[in-house]
Amino acid sequence: MHLTIEIPDKYLLHQSSEDLARQLKLNTAIEMYKNGLSTVSSAVDFVGNIDPTEFLYECKKHGVDPQTYENIEGLEAEVAMLDKELS
């Protein structure tokens, strides 16, 4: 999928459009991960050109802790989501 957004040039003075696009994708992935809408693996895939360790480091910088499971049902739900993503 390709998405186009209009951003005023004044916001690109100190960075390239590619850097801004990557930052927007990273911030979106972090929010999705924080809200339980993605896994580390799917967030890394969404951002592209980032490894899981770097993604978790960026999450930590944004005050988002790694997800843990309070019970087996939470783990099973994530496994089911991953199974659906990979099939």
C-alpha positions as CSV (number, residue, x, y, z in Angstrom):
1,M,0.0,0.0,0.0
2,H,1.2,3.5,-0.8
3,L,0.1,6.5,1.2
4,T,0.7,10.1,0.3
5,I,0.4,13.0,2.8
6,E,1.0,16.7,2.4
7,I,3.6,18.2,4.7
8,P,4.6,21.9,4.5
9,D,8.2,22.3,3.3
10,K,9.1,24.2,6.5
11,Y,9.1,20.9,8.4
12,L,11.7,19.4,6.0
13,L,14.4,22.0,6.6
14,H,16.5,19.9,8.9
15,Q,15.8,16.4,7.5
16,S,15.1,14.6,4.3
17,S,11.6,13.5,3.3
18,E,12.9,9.9,3.7
19,D,14.0,10.6,7.3
20,L,10.6,12.2,8.1
21,A,8.7,9.2,6.6
22,R,10.8,6.8,8.7
23,Q,10.2,8.8,11.9
24,L,6.4,8.9,11.2
25,K,6.4,5.1,10.5
26,L,8.4,4.5,13.7
27,N,6.1,6.6,15.8
28,T,3.0,4.9,14.4
29,A,4.5,1.5,15.0
30,I,5.4,2.4,18.6
31,E,1.8,3.6,19.2
32,M,0.4,0.4,17.6
33,Y,2.7,-1.7,19.8
34,K,1.8,0.3,22.9
35,N,-1.9,-0.2,22.3
36,G,-1.5,-3.9,21.7
37,L,-2.3,-3.6,18.0
38,S,1.0,-5.1,16.8
39,T,3.8,-7.3,17.9
40,V,7.5,-6.4,17.9
41,S,7.8,-8.5,14.7
42,S,4.9,-6.8,12.9
43,A,6.1,-3.4,14.1
44,V,9.6,-4.0,12.7
45,D,8.1,-5.1,9.4
46,F,5.9,-2.0,9.4
47,V,8.9,0.4,9.9
48,G,11.3,-1.5,7.7
49,N,15.1,-1.2,8.1
50,I,15.0,-1.6,11.9
51,D,15.8,-4.7,13.9
52,P,13.8,-5.8,17.0
53,T,16.4,-4.7,19.5
54,E,16.5,-1.2,18.0
55,F,12.7,-1.0,17.9
56,L,12.5,-2.0,21.6
57,Y,15.2,0.6,22.4
58,E,13.1,3.3,20.6
59,C,10.0,2.1,22.5
60,K,11.9,2.6,25.8
61,K,13.0,6.1,24.7
62,H,9.3,6.9,24.2
63,G,8.3,5.5,27.6
64,V,6.8,2.3,26.2
65,D,7.9,-0.9,28.1
66,P,8.1,-4.3,26.4
67,Q,4.9,-6.1,26.5
68,T,4.5,-8.9,28.9
69,Y,1.7,-11.3,29.6
70,E,-0.4,-11.2,32.7
71,N,-1.8,-14.6,32.0
72,I,-1.7,-17.5,29.5
73,E,-4.7,-16.1,27.7
74,G,-2.8,-12.9,26.7
75,L,0.1,-15.1,25.3
76,E,-2.3,-17.3,23.5
77,A,-4.1,-14.3,21.9
78,E,-0.7,-13.0,20.6
79,V,0.2,-16.4,19.3
80,A,-3.1,-16.5,17.4
81,M,-2.5,-13.0,16.0
82,L,0.9,-14.0,14.8
83,D,-0.4,-17.2,13.3
84,K,-3.0,-15.2,11.4
85,E,-0.4,-12.7,10.2
86,L,2.0,-15.4,9.0
87,S,-0.7,-17.5,7.2
